[in-house]
Each structure stands twice: as structure tokens, then as C-alpha cells.
Amino acid sequence: MRHVYTASFILLVVWLLCACGADTAMKKGDKFFALGEYYDAATYYKKAYSQTAAKERPLRGQRALKMADCYRRINQTQRAIAAYNNAVRYKQADTTALLHLGQLQLKNGSYRDAEKTYLQLIDSLGTTEARLQSPRAKNPKLSSLIAVGLESARMAPKWKAEAEYSGYTVKKQEMFNSRRAEYSPALAGDDYDQLYFSSTRNQAKGDEVSGITGTKNADIFFSQKDDKGKWSKPEPIDSDLNTDQDEGACTFSSDSKTMYLTVCSTDPSYPRYAKVATAKRSDASWGKATVLEISRDTLSTFAHPCVSPDGLWLYFVSDMPGGMGGYDIWRAELSTSGILAIENVGAPINTPGNEMFPTFRPNGDLYFSSDGHPGFGGLDIYIAKTTEDVEDEDEKEVKKGAKDDSNTTKAKSTSLPAYEIEHPGWPLNSAGDDFGMTFEGLHNRGYFSSNRGDARGWDHIYSFEKSEVIQTVKGWVYEQDGYELPEGLVHMVGNDGTNKKISVRGDGSFVEEIKPGVSYVFLGTCKGFLNHKEELRVEPVLESEEYVLQFPLASITAPVLIDNIFYDFDKATLRPESEEALDKLVALLNENPNVTIELSAHTDNRGSDQYNERLSQRRAESVVRYLIEHGIAADRLSPKGYGEGKPKTIKRKLTEKYTWLKADDVLTPEFIEALGDEEKQEICHQLNRRTEFTVLRTTYGMFDAEGKVKTQPTKPAKEEQPEVEDDLW
């Protein structure tokens, strides 16, 4: 009998120790949970659950519920489902737990199980499917999420079967991926040959493992594509941008000089809230990230920034008060002084669920991820397209009437656009989380991130491409006889109503989408230079096509070479092959009607000064006669022959062709003689024999006899030819 008492005593002690150990583990788990460190919290909740006696069913169910909530937050879907099922088995699952279980079953691709869970949830609420969307529903947000989840569970298999109609090709990109997580890729560079993304791989800074995810904190990594199209091995950005804290989900301003990113600081005693930060690039190096104050709210998350194509708005994600659900997409008006205004983008984008990771395709379509719209499960990618192209006639009349009121027009220009939501289907979307789109220019191809097929819930980078017929125009604005003009501006006007001002990139280039059946006029401009106009008629095509335009701008402060002007030997007679260059000069003068020029001809130093001066004068007059015969007013032209009196001054651009010359070299007789080499000397003589023009005035015809600015006559509209302002210079 004594032995029986001893055994009972031992069991009692073991039970008490387990109970104490379980309670201690729960307290530690609760502490980590309050700090948002869900990985560490799950570890202690699991320990507490395993130490809780099976007969204590309610307590085991409560602890399973907490464990499930942590697994859900760190994307360990299968563990979370198992834990929620235990909570259901022990009758501790409330409506929120059942909702999360259904969402996780969708994310796991278990659509039949998800349907059963949603039907069980509807029954527990004492309602019916028909009443879920009723305006009288007691909890409209919960009812909406249940209805969306049930529709997804029933329709996802059918949508997946229709994958052949989506047109997307998706491939996992192993060259960017590791044994940890990679997410939110972002293409950058004028040729989209730079890829930035966030990763928790071992090369990230810091030695500590995050209590939130169980991996290292994320850093931003970088890969460069070479001339053969091969990407380099990703490396962390080697600057003060990356720290031992979290940096992720980056995007760029239109000029690629400012990075917007999400940062999350570390605090062992306080919950961490993500913030949006900015970093500036100096040369090829990124500076330290600085938090951007969007709001003074310190208890809300601000994350996943992106900049609208026009550069006027910063879109971001937040759970701040005033939203429609968990996380909503908001936007803030940008200015040089900071944030001006904040607004929620509203329905139909935002829902009672979570909307995250907004990004723009350059054509203006807004891509985002959501679990609040019908989909395959987890976060699905959706496309928000403006409804301007699908307005009915009544809407057009309303807008037309609104334009008559200046106050109404101003309000329209700053109001949110109206959107239609499109689900791009499988395989761009999957049962897992799909998010973080980035596009290779105007084409429907690029990269995104997804945790599909990863049992650990870690994200990886995938490529996507959808075949579309896209017509684009690519142009370069540069100084005639010189280099690119990054300060250039191109006016794009089409007879379909298109009217854009396009800022060129750092290399003077721009790329824009154009539409078949439309006639366009492009006017290249830059301060200190004459305009240059190009016209383009776009015809329908069966395959994508890119048109290339050049905008060489003539300086108004320095002589401009007229290349390919040829005269008969020792005469002033223009040769036929000169006509192409002269016709371009005629077009230039017509495009810049307020300009007067000096037309100058120059010779080499062989021959007498008097002879060379007379010959050059006759040649200048020959060019002027040609221009007058082709419609240019005589009083806009001043012929001048300089003979050998003004030897050529070398521009830097010319030194690329003749490497033995230097910028600002003057080809005087002494300079040429000192060269010694006969071939080089002959090249210098050829360079001195040239025809140029210099802008004298830019106000020709602008003033009347009294010195007042003339009123420009109204020109009749041409049916097929759009017009741009002709007073720009």
C-alpha cells in the first residue's frame, strides 16, 4: 500500500511541475506575442500546449488557439490549420477562429474543407447564405469576408481549370532565390537591368534571429543584368542603407534617385510598427534610410510604398483608424516640402480584408494584393483599372458639364479615380500568397513574389509574362553635335485627345505607349535650345513594335554645324546630295518661326584670305537662296562668309571619333602645322570647311509696330493632324 501512495505522490508532483511549466511558458508566450514576436511566442505556446493534460480540454483548446494565431501570422499554414482544428475539437473556436481556419484552408488549396468551415461558420451565426450580404447584417464586415471566402472555395477549382485562358507564363527564378525568403522585387535602371529585392538569407546584416519570423531580419539585395542578359549573383547593398534591422519592399521615384522602402526598428520592450522611409542615391551609392513622417500616428503600421506614374502620389498600406478593414491602401500627396494630404483609396479596392503591396504598371494600372476579394486563397494579385475608357454616355455628359465650372474641374483633378477590379487568374495567382509586382517598362512582364509550394511559408521570386501586342515609341533628346539633354521635355499630342508632357530620363531618353490608328506629334524642347518636331502615324500590327525617334536640338547660344552640305569643287554651287540636310534646316526654321539666324560658311586656310572670304560668302548666299526658295522669309536669314577667319573649335563629342583631338582645341594654321601627320592635317582642313548657323533673335514676328505682342491667329483644326504650341523655344 505504501508503494501505491508513493506512486500517486510522484504523479502529483509531475502534474504540478507540468502545470507550473505550462503556465510559465504561457506567460512568456504572451509577452512575446504582445511585442509582435510571433515565432518566439509560438514556441512557448506549443510547449504549454504539450504540457497541458488531455483531460483539460477547454485549456488545451485555448492554448491551441493562441498557437494557431501565431502560426497564421508567420505563414506556417499547415501548422496553423492543425492548431485551429484542435481548437475546434476542444470547442474553443469562436467566429474569428473559424474565419481564420477557412482562410487558411483556402491558402492551403483545401477548397472542400474551406467550404465546410464557412458553412459551419454561417450556421454558428444563426444566419443563411442569402442573408450574409443583407444591409441588416449584424456584422457587415464579417459577413462580407464569409461570403467572399465561400465564393472562393466554390469557384477556385473552376478558375484554375480555366488557366489556359489567362495567358500568363510563370517561372521560379532560382538565380535570385535562397534557402530563406525573398520578396518584393523592384526593377530599376533606364534599361530595367537592375533588380532590387528583400531577403532574409544568411548574407543579411546582423547575427540575431528575428523573434517575429525565426530568420534573420531582411536586407535589400541587388542584381545587375549584363550585356548578354545574364543576371549577376545577388549581393546586399553595400552602404548604410542596410542595417541589422528590417529593410524591405522598396520602390523608386521616376528618376530612380530616391528609394522608398519599409523599415522596422527593433525594441525589446515595445511593439514594433513598420514605417515608410526614403533613401537618396549619390553616384552609385545609396545613403542611409530616413523615416518619412506620413502621419503622427505612432500606433499604426505604414508600409509597402509605391509612387504613382505621374510622381504626385505616394501609395502605401496602413491599419490606421478610418480604414475599411485590416490593412487598407492609402495615398499621400507628395510635394517638395513633404506630405500634403492623406486619403483612403476606398472601394472597390479596399475591403473588410487586407489590401497590401500596391504597385503601378507604367500604363497607369494599379496592381495590389488582397485576401478580401474572391480568389484562390492567401493574398491574390488584382488589377485596378480606371474606368475612363468604359464610361457610358451619361457619365461623359456629366463630366463635360463639370468642365464648365472651374471649381468643379479643380475638384475633379484631385479626386480619386474610379476603378474596376480585375483578377488575372492562374498561374499568376495561386493558393498561396502572391504579391510584389514589378514591370519591365510598358510590357506585361517582370517579376513578383510568392510562397506557393513552400511548406515553411517562405516567399521566393518568380518571373511572369503575358503576351500582349504593345506599340511603343522610344526617343532621345540630345544636343545637335553633342550629348544627351536630361533636362529635356517632350510634348506628345495625339488626335485621339492625348496631351502629355514627358520628362526624359538621365540618358535623354523616354518610352511611351502609343495606340494604333492615332496620329501623333512629338515636340522635343529644352531651355537654351530650339525645338525639334517629329510626326508619327501608328498603324495596327499583329506583334509588338517599337518606333524610334531622334530629337537633336540646336543650341541658341553657340554655332550649330549643318552636316552633309556639299559644294562643287572651288565653287558655290550646292550639290544634289546637300538637299536632305537643307530640307531638315527648312523644317527646323518652320518649327521655330520666331527665330532669325546667321548662315555662315567657312573654308580652310589654303588659298588667299580674300579668295577664301569671297568663296565662303557666295556659298553662304547659295544656302540662303535655297532656304528662301523653300518658303523661309528672307529677313530671317543673314548670309556671312568668314573664309578662314574663324577656325573650328572642337567639341567634346567629336573627340570620341578623333581621339587625338581634345575638347576646346582650335584648328588654327599653327595647330594644324604642329600635328605633322598629313592624314590628321587633312582631317582638320575638312573640319574647318563647314557650314553653320547661329541664332540671332528668338522674337521674330512676335511684336507689332508699337512693340506690343501680337495676338496669335486661331488656326483651323486639321482632321488628322494634332497641333502643339508653336511658341515654345
C-alpha positions in Angstrom: 0.0 0.0 0.0 2.9 2.3 0.8 4.2 1.9 -2.7 0.8 3.0 -4.1 0.9 6.2 -2.1 4.5 6.8 -3.3 3.5 6.4 -7.0 0.5 8.7 -6.6 2.7 11.3 -4.9 5.2 11.2 -7.8 2.4 11.6 -10.4 1.0 14.5 -8.4 4.4 16.2 -8.3 4.9 15.6 -12.1 1.5 17.0 -12.8 2.2 20.1 -10.6 5.5 20.6 -12.3 4.0 20.4 -15.8 1.2 22.7 -14.8 3.7 25.2 -13.4 5.9 24.8 -16.5 2.9 25.3 -18.8 1.8 28.4 -17.0 5.3 29.8 -17.2 5.5 29.0 -20.9 2.2 30.8 -21.5 3.4 33.9 -19.7 6.5 34.0 -21.8 4.4 33.4 -25.0 2.0 36.2 -24.1 5.0 38.5 -23.6 6.4 37.8 -27.0 3.0 37.9 -28.6 2.5 41.5 -27.2 5.8 42.5 -28.8 4.7 41.0 -32.2 7.4 38.3 -31.9 5.1 35.5 -33.1 7.8 32.9 -33.9 9.1 33.0 -30.3 5.5 33.2 -28.9 4.5 30.1 -30.9 7.5 28.2 -29.5 6.3 28.8 -25.9 2.6 28.3 -26.7 3.5 24.9 -28.3 5.4 24.0 -25.1 2.5 25.0 -22.9 0.0 23.0 -25.1 2.1 19.9 -24.9 2.4 20.1 -21.1 -1.4 20.6 -20.7 -3.2 17.4 -19.6 -5.5 15.9 -22.2 -8.4 15.9 -19.8 -8.2 19.7 -19.5 -10.0 20.1 -22.8 -11.0 23.8 -22.6 -7.5 24.8 -21.5 -5.9 22.8 -24.3 -8.3 24.4 -26.8 -7.5 27.9 -25.6 -3.7 27.3 -25.9 -4.1 25.7 -29.3 -6.0 28.8 -30.4 -3.1 31.1 -29.4 -0.6 28.8 -31.0 -2.7 28.8 -34.2 -2.8 32.6 -34.3 1.0 32.8 -34.2 1.5 30.1 -36.9 -1.0 32.0 -39.1 0.9 35.2 -38.8 4.3 33.7 -39.7 2.8 31.8 -42.7 3.2 28.3 -41.3 -0.1 27.4 -42.8 -0.3 23.7 -42.2 0.7 24.0 -38.5 -1.9 26.8 -38.1 -4.6 24.6 -39.6 -3.8 21.7 -37.3 -3.8 24.1 -34.3 -7.2 25.7 -35.3 -8.7 22.2 -35.8 -7.6 21.3 -32.2 -9.3 24.5 -31.0 -12.5 23.4 -32.9 -12.2 19.8 -31.4 -12.0 21.2 -27.9 -14.9 23.6 -28.7 -12.9 26.8 -28.1 -13.0 28.2 -31.7 -15.1 31.4 -31.9 -16.3 33.0 -35.1 -12.9 34.7 -35.7 -11.1 31.4 -35.3 -13.4 29.7 -37.8 -12.9 32.6 -40.2 -9.2 32.3 -40.0 -9.4 28.5 -40.4 -11.4 28.9 -43.5 -9.0 31.4 -44.9 -6.0 29.1 -44.2 -7.7 26.1 -45.8 -8.2 28.3 -48.9 -4.5 29.2 -48.7 -3.6 25.5 -48.5 -5.7 24.7 -51.5 -8.1 22.6 -49.4 -11.2 24.1 -51.0 -13.7 21.5 -49.9 -12.6 21.8 -46.3 -12.8 25.5 -46.6 -16.4 25.3 -47.9 -17.4 23.2 -44.9 -15.8 25.6 -42.5 -17.5 28.6 -43.9 -20.9 26.8 -43.9 -20.2 25.8 -40.2 -19.4 29.5 -39.5 -22.7 30.6 -41.2 -24.6 28.1 -39.1 -22.9 29.2 -35.9 -24.0 32.8 -36.6 -27.6 31.7 -37.0 -28.0 33.1 -40.5 -28.1 31.9 -44.1 -26.0 32.5 -47.2 -28.7 34.7 -48.6 -28.7 37.0 -45.6 -24.9 37.4 -45.5 -24.9 40.5 -47.8 -28.0 42.0 -46.3 -27.8 45.6 -45.2 -29.3 44.5 -41.9 -26.5 42.0 -41.1 -25.3 42.4 -37.5 -21.6 42.4 -38.5 -21.3 43.5 -42.2 -17.5 43.2 -42.3 -17.6 39.6 -41.0 -20.5 38.7 -43.3 -18.6 40.1 -46.3 -15.5 38.1 -45.5 -17.5 34.9 -45.1 -19.3 35.5 -48.4 -16.1 36.1 -50.2 -14.4 33.1 -48.7 -17.4 30.8 -49.6 -17.4 32.1 -53.2 -13.6 31.5 -53.4 -13.9 27.9 -52.0 -16.6 27.0 -54.6 -15.1 28.9 -57.6 -11.3 28.5 -57.2 -11.2 24.9 -58.8 -13.2 26.2 -61.8 -10.9 29.3 -62.2 -7.9 27.1 -62.0 -9.3 24.8 -64.7 -9.6 27.9 -66.9 -5.9 28.7 -66.6 -5.3 28.3 -70.3 -7.2 31.5 -70.9 -5.2 33.7 -68.6 -2.2 34.0 -71.0 0.4 34.2 -68.2 3.6 32.3 -68.1 5.2 32.0 -64.6 8.6 30.6 -63.7 10.5 30.3 -60.5 13.8 32.3 -60.7 16.4 30.2 -58.9 19.2 32.7 -59.6 17.6 35.1 -57.1 16.3 32.6 -54.5 18.0 31.1 -51.5 17.0 28.8 -48.6 15.4 31.7 -46.8 12.8 34.3 -48.0 13.0 36.7 -50.9 10.2 39.1 -51.7 9.1 42.4 -53.3 11.4 42.6 -56.4 11.7 46.0 -57.9 13.3 46.7 -61.4 15.3 49.9 -61.9 17.6 51.5 -64.4 16.9 53.1 -67.8 17.0 49.6 -69.4 15.4 47.8 -66.4 18.7 46.0 -65.9 18.8 46.3 -62.1 16.8 44.2 -59.7 16.4 45.0 -56.0 14.6 42.7 -53.6 14.4 42.0 -49.9 15.8 38.7 -48.4 16.4 37.1 -45.0 19.2 34.9 -46.3 22.4 34.4 -44.3 24.2 37.3 -46.0 21.9 39.8 -44.4 23.4 42.0 -41.7 23.2 41.2 -38.0 23.7 38.0 -36.2 20.4 37.7 -34.3 17.4 35.7 -35.4 14.1 37.6 -35.5 11.6 36.7 -32.9 8.9 37.6 -35.5 9.9 35.2 -38.3 12.6 32.9 -36.9 15.0 34.1 -39.6 17.4 37.0 -39.8 16.0 40.5 -40.4 15.6 41.3 -44.1 18.1 43.4 -46.1 17.8 44.8 -49.6 19.8 42.9 -52.2 20.8 43.8 -55.7 21.5 42.1 -59.0 22.7 43.6 -62.3 22.0 42.3 -65.8 25.0 42.2 -68.2 25.0 42.9 -72.0 24.2 39.3 -72.7 21.1 39.4 -70.5 22.6 37.4 -67.6 21.9 38.4 -64.0 24.7 38.7 -61.5 24.7 36.9 -58.2 22.6 38.9 -55.8 24.6 40.9 -53.2 23.4 43.0 -50.3 23.6 46.8 -50.9 27.0 47.8 -49.5 26.1 51.1 -47.8 24.4 52.5 -44.7 21.0 51.6 -46.3 21.0 48.1 -44.8 21.2 47.7 -41.0 20.7 44.9 -38.6 17.0 45.8 -38.5 14.4 45.1 -41.2 14.5 46.8 -44.6 12.1 45.7 -47.3 9.6 46.3 -50.0 11.4 49.0 -51.8 10.4 51.1 -54.8 11.8 54.1 -56.7 10.9 57.6 -57.9 10.6 58.1 -61.6 14.2 59.4 -61.9 15.5 56.5 -59.8 17.3 58.9 -57.4 15.0 58.3 -54.4 14.2 54.9 -52.9 11.1 54.4 -50.8 11.2 51.4 -48.5 9.7 49.8 -45.4 11.8 49.7 -42.3 11.0 48.1 -38.9 13.1 49.0 -35.9 14.0 46.7 -33.0 12.8 47.3 -29.5 13.0 44.5 -26.9 10.2 46.1 -24.7 7.8 47.8 -27.2 5.7 46.5 -30.1 7.3 47.3 -33.5 5.4 49.2 -36.2 6.7 49.3 -39.7 7.4 52.8 -41.2 8.0 54.1 -44.7 11.4 55.6 -45.2 13.4 57.2 -48.0 17.0 57.0 -49.1 18.9 59.1 -51.7 21.4 57.9 -54.2 24.6 59.7 -54.6 26.5 58.5 -57.7 26.1 54.7 -57.4 25.7 54.5 -53.6 22.6 54.6 -51.5 22.5 56.7 -48.4 21.0 55.9 -45.0 17.3 55.4 -44.8 15.3 58.3 -43.1 11.8 57.7 -41.8 9.2 59.7 -43.8 6.6 61.1 -41.5 3.3 60.3 -43.2 1.3 60.8 -40.0 1.9 61.5 -36.4 0.1 58.2 -35.5 2.7 56.1 -33.7 0.5 53.1 -33.1 -0.2 52.2 -36.7 1.7 50.4 -39.4 2.9 52.3 -42.6 4.4 50.0 -45.2 4.7 48.9 -48.8 5.2 52.3 -50.5 4.9 53.0 -54.3 4.9 56.2 -56.3 2.2 56.9 -58.9 3.5 57.2 -62.6 3.0 61.0 -62.5 5.1 61.2 -59.3 2.4 63.1 -57.5 1.2 60.5 -55.1 2.7 58.0 -52.6 0.6 54.9 -52.2 1.1 52.9 -49.1 -0.5 50.3 -46.7 -1.7 51.1 -43.2 -4.0 49.8 -40.5 -4.6 53.4 -39.2 -8.1 54.3 -37.9 -10.6 55.2 -40.6 -9.9 52.3 -42.9 -12.3 49.7 -44.2 -10.7 46.5 -42.9 -7.4 45.1 -41.6 -4.8 46.8 -43.8 -6.0 49.3 -46.4 -4.3 51.0 -49.3 -4.0 54.8 -48.8 -2.3 57.5 -50.7 -0.5 60.7 -49.7 0.1 63.8 -51.9 3.8 64.4 -52.4 5.5 67.8 -52.6 9.0 69.2 -52.2 8.1 70.1 -48.6 6.8 66.7 -47.7 3.3 65.1 -47.3 0.4 67.4 -48.1 -2.7 65.3 -47.7 -3.7 61.6 -46.9 -6.7 59.8 -48.2 -8.0 56.2 -48.2 -8.4 54.9 -51.8 -11.7 53.3 -50.8 -13.8 50.8 -52.5 -13.7 48.9 -54.8 -10.0 48.4 -54.0 -10.2 48.2 -50.2 -12.4 45.6 -48.4 -13.0 44.4 -44.9 -10.0 42.1 -45.5 -6.3 43.1 -46.1 -5.1 45.0 -49.2 -1.3 45.2 -49.5 1.7 45.7 -51.8 0.4 48.3 -54.2 2.4 48.9 -57.4 1.8 50.6 -60.7 2.4 49.4 -64.2 3.7 52.4 -66.2 0.4 52.5 -68.2 -1.4 53.6 -65.0 -2.9 50.3 -63.9 -2.7 49.8 -60.2 -1.7 46.2 -59.0 -2.2 45.2 -55.4 -2.7 42.0 -53.3 -5.7 41.2 -51.2 -7.5 38.5 -49.2 -10.7 40.4 -49.2 -11.7 39.8 -52.8 -12.7 36.4 -54.3 -9.6 34.5 -55.2 -7.6 31.3 -54.9 -6.6 31.9 -51.2 -4.0 33.8 -49.3 -3.0 37.1 -51.0 -4.1 37.2 -54.6 -2.9 39.8 -57.1 -5.6 42.1 -58.5 -5.6 44.9 -61.1 -7.4 48.1 -60.6 -8.0 49.8 -63.9 -9.5 53.3 -64.3 -13.0 53.3 -65.8 -12.4 56.3 -68.1 -12.3 54.1 -71.2 -15.6 52.4 -70.3 -17.8 55.3 -69.3 -21.3 55.4 -70.6 -22.6 58.5 -72.4 -24.4 59.8 -69.3 -21.1 59.8 -67.4 -19.4 61.6 -70.3 -22.1 64.3 -70.3 -21.8 64.8 -66.5 -18.0 65.3 -66.9 -18.5 67.6 -69.8 -20.8 69.8 -67.8 -18.5 69.8 -64.9 -15.7 71.3 -67.0 -17.7 74.5 -67.4 -17.3 75.1 -63.7 -13.7 76.0 -62.7 -14.2 74.9 -59.1 -15.7 71.6 -60.1 -12.8 71.0 -62.6 -10.3 71.6 -59.9 -12.0 69.2 -57.6 -12.1 66.5 -60.3 -8.4 66.9 -60.9 -7.5 66.0 -57.3 -10.3 63.4 -56.7 -9.6 59.7 -56.6 -10.0 57.9 -59.9 -12.8 55.4 -60.4 -11.6 51.8 -60.7 -12.7 48.5 -62.0 -11.1 45.4 -60.3 -9.8 42.5 -62.4 -8.5 39.1 -61.2 -5.7 38.0 -63.6 -6.3 34.3 -62.7 -4.0 31.3 -62.6 -1.0 30.9 -62.7 -0.1 34.5 -61.8 -2.2 33.8 -58.7 -2.1 30.6 -56.6 -3.5 29.3 -53.3 -0.5 30.8 -51.6 0.4 34.5 -51.1 1.2 36.3 -54.4 2.3 39.9 -54.3 5.0 42.5 -55.1 4.8 43.0 -58.8 7.4 44.9 -60.8 7.3 45.5 -64.6 9.9 45.7 -67.3 8.7 49.0 -68.7 5.4 49.1 -70.6 5.5 45.4 -71.3 3.4 42.9 -69.3 6.4 41.0 -68.0 8.6 41.3 -64.9 8.8 39.7 -61.5 6.8 39.1 -58.4 7.0 37.1 -55.2 5.0 34.1 -53.9 5.2 31.4 -51.2 3.3 28.9 -53.3 4.6 25.3 -52.7 6.9 26.3 -49.8 5.9 24.3 -46.7 7.8 26.7 -44.5 5.8 29.6 -45.8 8.8 31.5 -47.2 8.5 33.7 -50.2 10.5 33.4 -53.4 10.8 35.4 -56.6 9.1 34.3 -59.8 9.1 35.8 -63.3 5.9 36.4 -65.2 5.0 37.3 -68.8 1.8 37.8 -70.7 1.8 38.1 -74.5 0.3 41.4 -75.5 0.6 43.5 -78.6 2.0 46.7 -77.3 3.2 49.6 -79.6 5.7 52.0 -78.1 7.8 54.9 -79.1 11.3 55.4 -77.8 13.0 58.7 -78.3 16.2 60.5 -77.4 16.6 64.2 -76.8 20.2 65.4 -77.2 22.2 68.4 -78.3 23.0 68.5 -82.0 26.7 67.6 -82.3 26.6 66.9 -78.5 25.4 64.7 -75.7 22.0 63.8 -74.2 19.9 66.5 -72.5 18.5 65.1 -69.3 16.6 68.4 -68.7 14.7 67.9 -71.9 10.9 67.8 -72.2 8.8 66.2 -74.9 5.3 67.3 -75.7 3.2 64.4 -77.0 -0.1 65.3 -78.7 -2.4 62.8 -80.5 -5.6 63.3 -82.5 -7.3 61.0 -80.0 -7.1 63.7 -77.3 -3.7 62.6 -75.9 -1.8 65.5 -74.5 1.3 64.7 -72.3 4.4 66.4 -71.2 7.2 63.8 -70.9 10.3 64.3 -68.8 13.2 62.4 -70.2 15.5 60.1 -68.2 19.1 60.6 -67.3 20.3 59.5 -70.7 17.9 61.8 -72.5 15.5 59.0 -73.5 11.8 58.3 -73.0 9.4 55.5 -73.7 5.7 55.9 -74.1 2.9 53.6 -75.2 1.1 54.6 -78.4 -2.2 53.4 -79.9 -3.0 52.1 -83.4 -5.0 54.4 -85.7 -3.7 57.6 -84.0 -1.5 60.4 -85.4 0.9 61.9 -83.0 3.1 65.0 -82.9 6.2 65.0 -80.7 7.9 68.3 -79.9 11.3 68.0 -78.2 12.2 71.0 -76.1 14.9 72.1 -73.7 15.8 75.5 -72.2 18.5 77.1 -74.3 17.7 75.1 -77.5 15.5 75.3 -80.5 12.5 72.9 -80.7 12.5 69.8 -82.8 9.3 68.2 -84.1 8.6 64.6 -85.2 5.3 63.2 -86.5 4.1 59.6 -86.3 1.1 57.8 -87.6 0.6 54.5 -85.8 -0.9 51.6 -87.8 -2.3 48.4 -86.4 0.2 45.5 -86.1 0.0 41.8 -85.1 3.1 41.9 -83.0 4.6 44.3 -80.5 6.6 47.1 -82.2 8.7 50.0 -81.1 9.2 53.1 -83.1 12.4 55.1 -82.6 12.6 58.9 -82.9 15.5 61.3 -82.6 15.3 64.8 -81.2 18.6 66.6 -82.0 18.2 70.1 -80.5 20.1 73.1 -81.9 21.7 75.5 -79.4 20.6 79.1 -79.4 23.9 80.2 -77.8 26.5 78.6 -80.0 27.1 77.9 -83.7 25.4 74.7 -85.0 27.0 72.6 -87.7 24.9 71.8 -90.7 26.3 68.4 -91.6 26.4 67.0 -95.1 26.4 70.3 -97.0 28.5 69.8 -100.2 29.6 72.3 -102.9 31.2 71.7 -106.3 34.9 71.9 -106.1 36.2 75.5 -105.8 32.6 76.8 -106.4 29.5 77.9 -104.5 27.1 75.6 -106.4 25.2 73.3 -104.0 25.4 69.6 -104.9 22.2 67.5 -105.0 23.3 65.4 -102.0 23.0 68.5 -99.9 19.2 68.7 -100.2 18.4 66.3 -97.4 20.4 68.4 -94.8 18.9 71.6 -96.2 15.4 70.3 -96.1 15.9 69.5 -92.4 17.0 73.1 -91.8 13.9 74.3 -93.6 11.8 72.1 -91.3 13.7 73.4 -88.2 13.0 77.0 -89.1 9.4 76.3 -89.7 9.1 74.6 -86.3 10.7 77.7 -84.7 9.0 80.6 -86.6 10.3 83.3 -84.2 13.9 82.6 -84.9 16.3 84.5 -87.1 19.7 83.1 -88.0 23.1 84.0 -89.4 24.1 81.4 -92.1 27.8 81.2 -92.2 30.3 79.4 -94.5 33.9 78.6 -93.7 37.0 77.5 -95.6 40.3 76.0 -94.7 43.5 78.2 -94.7 44.7 77.1 -98.1 44.4 80.0 -100.6 44.5 83.7 -100.1 42.4 85.4 -97.4 40.5 87.5 -100.0 39.7 84.5 -102.2 38.5 82.3 -99.3 36.3 85.1 -97.9 34.6 85.7 -101.4 34.1 81.9 -101.9 32.6 81.4 -98.4 30.3 84.4 -98.9 29.0 83.0 -102.2 28.4 79.6 -100.6 26.5 81.2 -97.6 24.4 83.1 -100.1 23.7 79.8 -102.0 22.3 78.2 -98.9 20.2 81.3 -98.1 18.8 81.2 -101.6 17.8 77.6 -101.2 16.0 78.4 -97.9 14.1 81.3 -99.4 13.1 79.2 -102.4 11.6 76.8 -99.9 9.5 79.3 -98.1 11.7 80.8 -95.4 11.3 84.7 -95.2 14.5 86.5 -96.4 14.6 88.8 -93.4 15.1 85.8 -91.1 18.3 84.9 -92.9 21.7 86.7 -92.8 24.4 85.1 -95.1 28.0 85.6 -93.9 31.2 84.2 -95.4 34.1 84.1 -92.9 36.7 82.4 -95.1 39.4 81.0 -92.9 38.9 83.7 -90.2 37.0 81.5 -87.7 38.8 78.1 -87.4 36.7 75.4 -85.8 36.7 74.9 -82.0 36.5 71.2 -81.1 33.5 69.9 -79.0 33.9 67.0 -76.6 31.6 64.8 -78.7 34.0 65.0 -81.7 36.9 63.7 -79.6 35.2 60.3 -79.4 35.7 60.0 -83.2 39.1 61.7 -83.3 40.8 60.6 -80.1 43.9 62.7 -80.9 41.9 65.9 -80.6 40.9 67.5 -77.3 37.8 69.5 -76.3 38.3 73.2 -77.0 41.2 72.7 -79.4 41.1 75.4 -82.1 42.1 74.3 -85.5 44.4 77.3 -86.4 47.1 77.0 -89.1 49.7 76.8 -86.3 47.8 73.9 -84.6 47.4 72.0 -87.9 51.1 72.5 -88.8 52.2 71.2 -85.4 50.4 67.9 -86.0 53.0 66.8 -88.5 50.9 63.8 -89.7 49.5 64.6 -93.1 46.3 62.5 -92.6 45.5 64.3 -89.4 46.2 67.6 -91.0 43.8 66.8 -93.9 41.1 65.9 -91.4 41.5 69.3 -89.7 41.2 71.1 -93.0 37.9 69.1 -93.7 36.6 70.1 -90.3 37.4 73.8 -91.0 35.5 73.6 -94.3 32.0 73.8 -92.9 28.6 75.5 -93.0 26.9 76.6 -89.7 24.1 78.7 -88.4 23.9 80.8 -85.3 20.6 82.0 -83.7 20.5 85.8 -83.7 17.0 86.5 -82.3 14.1 84.5 -80.9 11.4 87.2 -81.1 10.9 87.5 -84.9 7.3 88.4 -85.8 6.2 88.5 -82.1 5.7 92.2 -81.8 3.7 94.8 -83.8 4.8 98.3 -84.9 4.1 99.6 -81.5 6.2 97.0 -79.8 3.2 95.0 -78.4 2.9 91.3 -78.5 0.8 90.2 -81.5 -2.3 88.1 -80.9 -1.7 84.7 -82.4 -4.4 83.9 -85.0 -6.6 80.9 -84.5 -5.6 78.1 -86.8 -8.2 75.9 -88.4 -8.0 72.3 -87.0 -6.8 69.7 -89.3 -8.7 66.5 -89.3 -5.8 64.1 -89.0 -3.0 66.3 -87.6 -2.8 67.2 -83.9 -1.1 70.5 -83.1 1.2 71.7 -80.4 2.0 75.2 -79.3 4.4 76.7 -81.8 5.7 79.5 -79.5 7.9 77.2 -77.4 11.6 77.6 -77.8 
